[in-house]
Amino acid sequence: MSRVGKAPIQLPKGVEISVSKGNLVSVKGPKGHLEQQVDPDLTLEIEDGVLEVKRPTDQKRHREAHGLYRALINNMVTGVSTGYVKQLEIFGVGYRAAVNGQWLELTLGFSHPIIFHLPSEIKAEAKQDKGQNPIVTLSCHDKELLGQVCAKIRALRKPEPYKGKGIRFVGEIIRRKAGKTSGKK
């Protein structure tokens, strides 16, 4: 058995889960509503606030799908109950960030500011303290969407290895290179 797949999913209070025909899983909670199509071979059993994903055989395809869909459903349950938060740090002289509604305005050393439109499900907040790097905090109930948006924002100016300038996740470690002057003596 898959270690991930056989673990039961505890449903927190306020979270409703329903499985319709064709294995369409719908999860509703205080933070929002999510849906996911599950492999039709897998069976989902809900008893006393606990959801279990079961597979019919030990075929490689069933073992792979077992752990995958259990993890996806668990992420949905966590998202609609508590939500997800990611923070991006903008590192560089003169680099700034501002949020206007669903628009994120970034000044990243180009000749023009970059204006990035955020999906309606994502809430953003930009904070810049004096002497500190700007931090953009993104929150959402959909883990997949949040990760995708963060990756797109980070791709606008990836951290470079010499000075470390660019957009990075808070806590991310950037491998630094010594410049060409370090080899001369």
Protein Blocks (a to p, Z undefined) as FASTA:
>chain_A
ZZklmpccdddehiacdddehiiacdddfkbccdddddfkbccddeehiacdddfblcfk
lmmmmmmmmmmmmmmmmmmmnopadddddedehiacddehjaccddehiabdcdddddfk
bccdddddehiacddddddfblklmmmmmmmmmmmoccdfklopacddehiacdddddfk
lmpZZ
